[in-house]
Amino acid sequence: MARKIGSRYTANQILGRGSAGTVWLGEGPDGPVAIKLLREDLASDQELVGRFVQERTALLGLDHPNVVSVRDLVVDGNDLALVMDLVRGTDLRTRLDRERRLAPEAAVAIVADVADGLAAAHAAGVVHRDVKPENILLDMQGPLGPGGSHPALLTDFGVAKLIDSPRRTRATKIIGTPDYLAPEIVEGLPPRAAVDIYALATVLYELLAGFTPFGGGHPGAVLRRHVTETVVPLPGIPDELWQLMVQCLAKAPASRLRASELAARLREQLPLLAGLPPLEVDEPDAEPTEEPSEAAVPGEPTGARVRRGAVPLVPGAKPDSNRDTHTSMRVPAPDELAGGARGTARVPRAAGAPRPGSARHRSSAHRRRIALGAVVVALVAAVGVGTWLATSGDDDTPPPATGSSASAAP
């Protein structure tokens, strides 16, 4: 059912729903547009409306081939909407759901496009704060790039910042999607451009591996991993590319590359990646664990880890084509972060290899222990027999016969 958005736009068809609002296919004075209509409770927040108006100039000024341009911001009664360019294609999450992982050349080309878009945004003083596959659109009508990749455009600029008002979140809340949150956000520091670099490197890892480096399980455990764990190497990618990813996933924001540097360095890697097939790695937490997690997810089987690209923060929320998670969540206390990450390590492994700690891994280790024990027993027995033979040769008195093996006296 069509509805008017302000005086200039008409929303005709829902394209997707998320926790922040609904995306519509709409029509404006210059043709088709995408309209992100924020939730009514957000539209009724006068502080948020004020921030919405303040961000207008910055958002409308973003003009780059790898950024979905914001054409207009509409405040009309209960309607609060971003009017954006319409991209004819799909989002990167949909492609990942279909293919699970991409060939390295295509993955790097897509991320380089997004890095170019972020460079333009950061130069304009705009931090995205929610870089993830759902917010990366692939233009199916654009020219094919390296590895057959479609041009990538970053969308949803400003939405996380608009919702993250001081009154709404205070200092005890964070906004974003757990799998892609930089450690400094988890620790309560203000988000700067480096958080987008960390999130984009996480996206690249996910495109290559099929899972995020610190994701899986309860959102609290995911947040803790970002702070306490070190990313584990992915088998099968060039060392130069891996070192580049490690630098952008550094815990210290100052150690990460700038967006423009990341884009240039990634494009330097493209010739080395031509023709490489998708990686063959197994997801660390694909198998159920024996010990239940400290905080179980409602509705999730006890002691199970479920593969997911992003952990929804809205209780009971069901995935949809947009799957936004612009929802506040409590910042873990220092003692919780300092508790370590025992039992949460996510170590990629070659395809078919058992996950450390899994039933297959424990069974294999048990068999090795049995085999080692048998060898030790055999060595001890051999040493004992050798010692007896050595001592019996010097003794004129034969040892007494015992048991059924004794022979009859002549």
SULWO-V337389 format. One record per residue. N is the residue number from 1. RES is the residue in one small letter. PHI is phi in whole degrees, 0 to 359 (none if undefined). D_LAST is the distance of its C-alpha to the last C-alpha in Angstrom with 2 decimals. Layout:
n res phi d_last
N RES PHI D_LAST
N RES PHI D_LAST
This chain:
n res phi d_last
1 m none 112.56
2 a 289 114.66
3 r 216 115.72
4 k 279 118.04
5 i 241 116.65
6 g 68 119.61
7 s 261 122.75
8 r 244 121.39
9 y 232 118.05
10 t 232 116.71
11 a 268 113.03
12 n 254 112.30
13 q 209 108.57
14 i 283 105.46
15 l 263 103.05
16 g 184 100.45
17 r 235 99.85
18 g 213 98.25
19 s 291 98.07
20 a 268 101.18
21 g 164 103.31
22 t 233 103.99
23 v 260 104.74
24 w 243 107.51
25 l 278 108.91
26 g 229 112.55
27 e 229 115.89
28 g 229 118.20
29 p 301 121.45
30 d 254 119.64
31 g 117 117.28
32 p 296 113.73
33 v 218 111.89
34 a 255 108.77
35 i 241 109.59
36 k 264 107.07
37 l 263 108.40
38 l 286 106.85
39 r 301 105.98
40 e 297 108.85
41 d 293 107.42
42 l 287 107.38
43 a 295 110.92
44 s 274 112.12
45 d 274 110.77
46 q 297 113.89
47 e 296 111.94
48 l 295 109.96
49 v 299 113.19
50 g 297 114.62
51 r 295 111.63
52 f 303 111.93
53 v 292 115.48
54 q 297 114.58
55 e 278 111.90
56 r 306 114.30
57 t 299 115.55
58 a 297 112.10
59 l 290 110.61
60 l 289 113.61
61 g 276 113.56
62 l 283 110.09
63 d 225 110.77
64 h 206 107.93
65 p 301 106.53
66 n 254 103.11
67 v 232 104.50
68 v 286 105.75
69 s 292 109.26
70 v 270 110.67
71 r 275 114.18
72 d 199 115.36
73 l 240 114.44
74 v 247 116.05
75 v 239 116.83
76 d 212 118.70
77 g 61 118.57
78 n 270 114.97
79 d 262 113.99
80 l 230 112.25
81 a 218 111.27
82 l 255 110.36
83 v 258 111.90
84 m 234 109.85
85 d 300 109.81
86 l 268 108.19
87 v 259 105.21
88 r 275 104.48
89 g 177 100.71
90 t 220 97.72
91 d 266 95.88
92 l 294 92.73
93 r 298 90.68
94 t 298 91.46
95 r 293 90.25
96 l 296 87.05
97 d 299 86.42
98 r 278 86.77
99 e 253 84.83
100 r 71 82.61
101 r 213 82.80
102 l 250 85.08
103 a 297 84.58
104 p 307 84.89
105 e 298 88.16
106 a 293 89.92
107 a 298 88.59
108 v 292 89.78
109 a 297 93.16
110 i 296 93.76
111 v 293 92.85
112 a 297 95.06
113 d 301 97.98
114 v 295 97.41
115 a 299 97.15
116 d 299 100.56
117 g 297 102.00
118 l 294 100.56
119 a 300 102.02
120 a 294 105.48
121 a 294 104.98
122 h 296 103.73
123 a 297 106.66
124 a 271 108.94
125 g 83 107.20
126 v 252 105.47
127 v 255 101.78
128 h 289 100.27
129 r 78 97.54
130 d 211 95.84
131 v 286 94.66
132 k 196 92.22
133 p 303 91.86
134 e 297 94.12
135 n 259 96.94
136 i 245 96.60
137 l 258 98.56
138 l 252 98.13
139 d 277 101.42
140 m 288 100.70
141 q 262 104.15
142 g 274 103.70
143 p 291 102.57
144 l 287 98.87
145 g 253 97.31
146 p 305 94.07
147 g 69 91.19
148 g 75 93.65
149 s 282 94.30
150 h 273 97.46
151 p 304 99.67
152 a 252 98.46
153 l 231 100.85
154 l 268 100.16
155 t 238 101.89
156 d 70 102.39
157 f 299 103.69
158 g 89 104.92
159 v 294 103.54
160 a 298 100.80
161 k 292 103.27
162 l 297 105.89
163 i 283 103.58
164 d 278 102.08
165 s 276 105.04
166 p 303 104.64
167 r 291 105.60
168 r 281 103.19
169 t 247 100.07
170 r 52 100.80
171 a 267 98.20
172 t 255 95.34
173 k 234 95.37
174 i 228 94.59
175 i 243 95.80
176 g 144 93.82
177 t 250 90.74
178 p 310 87.45
179 d 300 85.59
180 y 244 88.32
181 l 279 89.40
182 a 291 89.37
183 p 303 87.61
184 e 294 90.93
185 i 290 92.30
186 v 300 89.26
187 e 274 89.89
188 g 90 93.51
189 l 276 95.29
190 p 293 98.37
191 p 285 97.66
192 r 239 98.94
193 a 304 98.73
194 a 298 95.12
195 v 294 93.93
196 d 291 95.07
197 i 294 93.09
198 y 299 89.91
199 a 295 90.50
200 l 291 91.25
201 a 296 88.07
202 t 296 86.19
203 v 298 87.95
204 l 299 86.89
205 y 304 83.26
206 e 294 83.54
207 l 297 85.14
208 l 280 82.28
209 a 265 79.33
210 g 94 80.59
211 f 204 80.22
212 t 276 81.65
213 p 293 79.67
214 f 237 79.85
215 g 275 80.63
216 g 103 78.75
217 g 88 78.31
218 h 291 80.62
219 p 306 83.78
220 g 298 82.99
221 a 293 79.68
222 v 297 81.54
223 l 299 84.07
224 r 294 81.38
225 r 298 79.60
226 h 303 82.84
227 v 272 82.91
228 t 255 79.23
229 e 257 77.47
230 t 256 77.68
231 v 296 78.07
232 v 262 74.97
233 p 303 75.39
234 l 267 75.81
235 p 288 73.68
236 g 102 75.65
237 i 245 79.04
238 p 304 80.46
239 d 297 79.90
240 e 298 83.65
241 l 294 84.35
242 w 296 81.58
243 q 298 82.88
244 l 296 86.31
245 m 295 85.03
246 v 300 83.13
247 q 297 86.33
248 c 281 88.30
249 l 260 85.65
250 a 298 85.69
251 k 294 85.85
252 a 276 88.79
253 p 304 91.97
254 a 292 93.35
255 s 278 90.38
256 r 279 91.20
257 l 287 93.42
258 r 283 96.96
259 a 299 97.59
260 s 295 99.51
261 e 294 96.76
262 l 298 94.12
263 a 299 96.14
264 a 295 96.63
265 r 294 92.98
266 l 296 91.77
267 r 293 94.08
268 e 294 92.71
269 q 279 89.29
270 l 304 90.54
271 p 300 90.19
272 l 286 86.52
273 l 259 85.84
274 a 302 87.53
275 g 85 85.32
276 l 289 82.41
277 p 282 81.07
278 p 304 80.60
279 l 294 77.55
280 e 250 74.28
281 v 228 73.18
282 d 261 71.99
283 e 288 73.73
284 p 302 71.71
285 d 254 72.39
286 a 288 72.39
287 e 266 69.20
288 p 293 69.25
289 t 260 67.79
290 e 282 65.55
291 e 268 67.54
292 p 292 71.13
293 s 290 73.84
294 e 295 75.61
295 a 227 78.82
296 a 280 78.58
297 v 278 81.33
298 p 305 83.03
299 g 86 81.95
300 e 264 79.07
301 p 304 75.52
302 t 299 73.57
303 g 75 71.39
304 a 247 72.87
305 r 248 74.66
306 v 252 77.30
307 r 293 78.46
308 r 204 82.14
309 g 280 84.56
310 a 209 86.46
311 v 265 85.93
312 p 292 88.97
313 l 262 90.21
314 v 270 92.29
315 p 304 90.25
316 g 79 90.00
317 a 290 91.73
318 k 255 90.95
319 p 299 90.87
320 d 218 93.97
321 s 290 95.48
322 n 251 96.55
323 r 52 94.01
324 d 293 95.79
325 t 226 94.18
326 h 285 97.09
327 t 228 95.98
328 s 285 95.61
329 m 215 92.26
330 r 296 91.34
331 v 286 90.40
332 p 299 86.91
333 a 290 87.03
334 p 305 85.70
335 d 292 82.67
336 e 289 81.80
337 l 292 82.05
338 a 282 80.03
339 g 289 77.25
340 g 83 75.64
341 a 234 74.59
342 r 301 71.02
343 g 83 70.03
344 t 242 73.18
345 a 298 72.32
346 r 238 73.21
347 v 256 71.30
348 p 298 72.13
349 r 217 69.21
350 a 299 68.83
351 a 305 69.23
352 g 93 66.07
353 a 285 64.35
354 p 289 63.33
355 r 286 65.57
356 p 305 63.97
357 g 92 63.12
358 s 283 63.25
359 a 298 60.58
360 r 297 59.71
361 h 294 59.51
362 r 294 57.34
363 s 298 55.01
364 s 296 54.66
365 a 296 54.07
366 h 297 51.46
367 r 296 49.54
368 r 294 49.73
369 r 295 48.40
370 i 298 45.42
371 a 297 44.68
372 l 295 45.05
373 g 297 42.79
374 a 296 40.05
375 v 295 40.40
376 v 297 40.22
377 v 299 37.04
378 a 296 35.43
379 l 296 36.56
380 v 298 35.26
381 a 297 31.83
382 a 296 31.80
383 v 296 32.85
384 g 296 30.16
385 v 296 27.33
386 g 297 28.92
387 t 295 29.15
388 w 296 25.47
389 l 296 24.44
390 a 295 26.96
391 t 282 25.80
392 s 289 22.02
393 g 292 22.63
394 d 262 24.06
395 d 249 21.40
396 d 288 18.72
397 t 270 16.90
398 p 295 14.95
399 p 292 16.49
400 p 295 15.10
401 a 281 13.93
402 t 229 16.73
403 g 72 17.94
404 s 285 16.86
405 s 275 15.61
406 a 290 12.42
407 s 269 9.14
408 a 286 6.45
409 a 288 3.83
410 p 292 0.00
